[in-house]
Amino acid sequence: VTSGSLPDSRHSDTTVNLNVYDVTPTHKDAYNGKETVLSCKVTGLEARATVSWTKGNQTVDGSTEGELIGNTQISTLTVISPQEDTEYTCVVTSGRYPLSKPSETHVSLNVYATEVSSKGVLINTETSLACKIKGITEEMSIEWTGFDDGDDKYVPSSGSYDSVSNSQTGTLTVKSAAVTSNKTYTCTVSSLQNAESDKEDFEVHLYVYDFSLIDWK
């Protein structure tokens, strides 16, 4: 800075610092009623930031600011019993420069429900078990377990996302149900787009009947 009225005055130098940080949200798919944790990762900080979470214009409980490790701070929000799709906002204020304008980053929580179809079937007949996900906005992963890999009697399918009904149905076809097929299988649901989303397991039961074992006398 040099004086305008006194041009021969000695000029002064003042350093102005600019701290640039980045905020990375973790969006999640969560099962209806199952506790889940959202996070907001702040990188490039020079000092611990003040972080809060809001829903609409209201501050919500269940959040932690997190500790500054290196130049990174991770804040979390625990949603105890999610019931519907919700958009939260992670509000970050610079710790070193408290007069800085807070940044607001949206964090989405998509809540889904499932329907499973356990069933009874006559021995040596073909049948399919189903695991339906409702309330999703993109294709999900549906994996089946409970049988030996490579057993061609079982044909698992993850199904395809239906954008009209916002649903997806995975199936497990049992080509020839035997007495040994009479058990519980598991369909595991997880997000294909977000590795941070929780995996959920759902049991599906198959009951095989053999009328030849009944004494009709």
C-alpha positions as CSV (number, residue, x, y, z in Angstrom):
1,V,0.0,0.0,0.0
2,T,1.3,3.5,-0.9
3,S,-0.3,6.7,0.3
4,G,-2.2,8.6,-2.4
5,S,-1.9,12.0,-0.8
6,L,1.8,11.6,0.1
7,P,3.4,9.8,-2.9
8,D,6.9,9.9,-1.4
9,S,5.7,7.9,1.7
10,R,7.2,4.5,2.2
11,H,4.9,1.7,1.1
12,S,3.7,-1.1,3.3
13,D,3.3,-4.8,2.5
14,T,0.6,-6.9,4.0
15,T,0.1,-10.6,3.4
16,V,-3.4,-11.9,2.8
17,N,-3.9,-15.7,3.2
18,L,-6.4,-17.8,1.3
19,N,-7.1,-21.2,2.7
20,V,-8.8,-23.4,0.1
21,Y,-10.5,-26.6,1.4
22,D,-12.6,-29.2,-0.3
23,V,-15.7,-31.0,1.1
24,T,-16.6,-34.6,0.0
25,P,-20.0,-35.9,1.1
26,T,-20.8,-39.6,1.4
27,H,-24.3,-40.3,0.1
28,K,-25.9,-43.5,1.2
29,D,-28.6,-46.1,0.5
30,A,-30.0,-47.4,3.8
31,Y,-32.6,-50.0,4.8
32,N,-35.8,-48.7,6.3
33,G,-35.5,-48.4,10.1
34,K,-31.8,-49.5,10.1
35,E,-29.3,-47.1,11.8
36,T,-26.8,-45.7,9.4
37,V,-24.0,-43.1,9.4
38,L,-23.4,-40.3,6.9
39,S,-20.1,-38.5,6.6
40,C,-18.7,-35.2,5.3
41,K,-14.9,-35.2,4.6
42,V,-13.1,-31.9,4.7
43,T,-9.6,-31.7,3.2
44,G,-7.1,-28.9,2.9
45,L,-7.7,-27.4,6.3
46,E,-5.1,-25.3,8.2
47,A,-7.0,-25.6,11.5
48,R,-9.9,-27.6,12.9
49,A,-13.2,-26.4,11.3
50,T,-16.6,-26.0,12.9
51,V,-19.0,-28.5,11.3
52,S,-22.7,-28.8,11.9
53,W,-25.6,-30.7,10.1
54,T,-29.0,-29.4,9.2
55,K,-32.2,-30.7,7.7
56,G,-34.1,-28.0,6.0
57,N,-33.2,-25.0,8.1
58,Q,-33.1,-26.9,11.4
59,T,-30.0,-28.2,13.1
60,V,-30.1,-32.0,13.7
61,D,-28.8,-34.0,16.6
62,G,-26.4,-37.0,16.3
63,S,-23.4,-35.4,14.6
64,T,-19.8,-35.2,15.5
65,E,-17.3,-32.6,14.2
66,G,-14.4,-35.0,14.0
67,E,-10.8,-34.4,14.8
68,L,-8.3,-32.7,12.5
69,I,-5.7,-35.2,11.4
70,G,-3.1,-33.7,9.1
71,N,-5.2,-31.4,6.9
72,T,-8.3,-33.7,7.0
73,Q,-11.4,-33.7,9.2
74,I,-14.3,-36.1,8.9
75,S,-17.6,-35.2,10.4
76,T,-20.4,-37.8,10.8
77,L,-24.1,-37.8,11.3
78,T,-25.8,-40.9,12.8
79,V,-29.4,-41.4,11.6
80,I,-30.9,-43.9,14.2
81,S,-34.1,-45.0,12.4
82,P,-34.3,-43.6,8.8
83,Q,-37.9,-43.8,7.4
84,E,-37.8,-41.7,4.2
85,D,-35.5,-40.2,1.7
86,T,-33.8,-37.2,3.2
87,E,-31.4,-34.5,2.1
88,Y,-29.1,-33.2,4.9
89,T,-26.6,-30.3,4.7
90,C,-23.1,-30.4,6.1
91,V,-22.2,-26.8,7.1
92,V,-18.4,-26.1,7.4
93,T,-16.8,-22.9,8.8
94,S,-13.1,-22.4,8.6
95,G,-11.3,-22.8,11.9
96,R,-8.4,-20.5,11.2
97,Y,-10.5,-17.8,9.6
98,P,-13.8,-17.7,11.6
99,L,-15.2,-14.8,9.6
100,S,-15.2,-16.8,6.4
101,K,-18.5,-17.6,4.9
102,P,-19.6,-21.2,5.8
103,S,-19.8,-23.7,3.0
104,E,-22.9,-25.9,2.6
105,T,-22.7,-29.4,1.0
106,H,-25.8,-31.6,0.5
107,V,-25.7,-35.2,1.6
108,S,-28.4,-37.5,0.4
109,L,-29.9,-40.5,2.3
110,N,-32.0,-42.8,0.2
111,V,-34.2,-45.2,2.2
112,Y,-35.4,-48.5,0.7
113,A,-37.6,-51.4,1.8
114,T,-37.6,-55.1,0.8
115,E,-40.1,-57.9,0.2
116,V,-39.0,-61.5,0.2
117,S,-41.0,-64.5,-1.1
118,S,-40.5,-67.6,0.9
119,K,-42.5,-70.6,-0.4
120,G,-43.3,-74.2,-0.3
121,V,-42.9,-76.4,-3.4
122,L,-43.4,-80.1,-4.4
123,I,-40.2,-82.1,-4.6
124,N,-38.5,-82.3,-8.0
125,T,-40.2,-79.3,-9.4
126,E,-38.7,-75.9,-10.5
127,T,-39.3,-72.8,-8.5
128,S,-38.0,-69.3,-8.0
129,L,-37.4,-67.3,-4.8
130,A,-37.6,-63.5,-5.0
131,C,-36.0,-60.6,-3.2
132,K,-37.6,-57.3,-4.2
133,I,-36.1,-53.8,-3.3
134,K,-38.5,-50.9,-3.3
135,G,-37.9,-47.2,-3.2
136,I,-34.5,-47.1,-5.0
137,T,-33.3,-44.6,-7.6
138,E,-30.7,-46.7,-9.4
139,E,-29.7,-50.3,-9.9
140,M,-28.5,-52.2,-6.8
141,S,-26.5,-55.4,-6.3
142,I,-28.5,-58.5,-5.2
143,E,-26.3,-61.5,-4.4
144,W,-27.6,-65.0,-3.3
145,T,-25.9,-67.4,-1.0
146,G,-26.8,-70.7,0.7
147,F,-25.7,-73.1,-2.0
148,D,-22.4,-74.3,-3.4
149,D,-20.9,-72.2,-6.2
150,G,-20.9,-74.0,-9.5
151,D,-24.0,-76.1,-8.6
152,D,-26.0,-75.7,-11.9
153,K,-29.2,-76.6,-10.1
154,Y,-29.2,-73.0,-8.8
155,V,-29.6,-69.9,-11.1
156,P,-29.1,-66.6,-9.2
157,S,-30.1,-63.3,-10.8
158,S,-29.7,-59.7,-9.5
159,G,-32.6,-58.5,-11.8
160,S,-32.8,-55.1,-13.4
161,Y,-33.8,-51.7,-12.1
162,D,-37.3,-50.6,-13.0
163,S,-37.4,-46.8,-13.2
164,V,-41.2,-46.7,-13.4
165,S,-41.8,-48.5,-10.0
166,N,-38.4,-47.6,-8.6
167,S,-37.8,-51.2,-7.7
168,Q,-35.7,-54.2,-8.6
169,T,-36.3,-57.9,-8.1
170,G,-33.6,-60.5,-7.7
171,T,-34.4,-64.1,-8.1
172,L,-32.9,-67.5,-7.2
173,T,-34.2,-70.3,-9.5
174,V,-34.0,-73.8,-8.2
175,K,-34.3,-76.1,-11.2
176,S,-35.2,-79.3,-9.4
177,A,-36.1,-78.9,-5.7
178,A,-34.9,-81.8,-3.7
179,V,-35.2,-82.5,0.0
180,T,-31.7,-81.0,0.4
181,S,-33.0,-77.8,-1.1
182,N,-35.3,-77.4,2.0
183,K,-33.4,-74.6,3.7
184,T,-32.8,-70.9,4.2
185,Y,-31.1,-68.8,1.5
186,T,-29.8,-65.3,1.8
187,C,-30.1,-62.3,-0.5
188,T,-27.6,-59.6,0.2
189,V,-28.5,-56.1,-1.0
190,S,-25.8,-53.4,-1.6
191,S,-25.3,-50.3,-3.7
192,L,-23.4,-50.5,-7.0
193,Q,-22.6,-46.8,-7.0
194,N,-21.6,-46.2,-3.4
195,A,-19.2,-48.5,-1.7
196,E,-19.8,-46.7,1.6
197,S,-23.4,-47.8,1.7
198,D,-24.3,-50.6,4.1
199,K,-24.9,-54.2,3.0
200,E,-28.1,-55.8,4.2
201,D,-28.9,-59.6,4.4
202,F,-32.4,-60.9,4.1
203,E,-33.4,-64.6,4.7
204,V,-35.6,-66.4,2.2
205,H,-37.0,-69.8,3.0
206,L,-37.7,-72.8,0.7
207,Y,-39.8,-75.7,2.0
208,V,-39.8,-78.9,-0.1
209,Y,-42.7,-81.3,0.3
210,D,-42.5,-85.0,-0.7
211,F,-46.0,-86.6,-0.7
212,S,-44.5,-90.0,-1.3
213,L,-43.4,-90.1,2.3
214,I,-46.9,-89.6,3.7
215,D,-48.6,-92.7,5.0
216,W,-52.2,-92.3,3.6
217,K,-53.6,-95.2,5.6
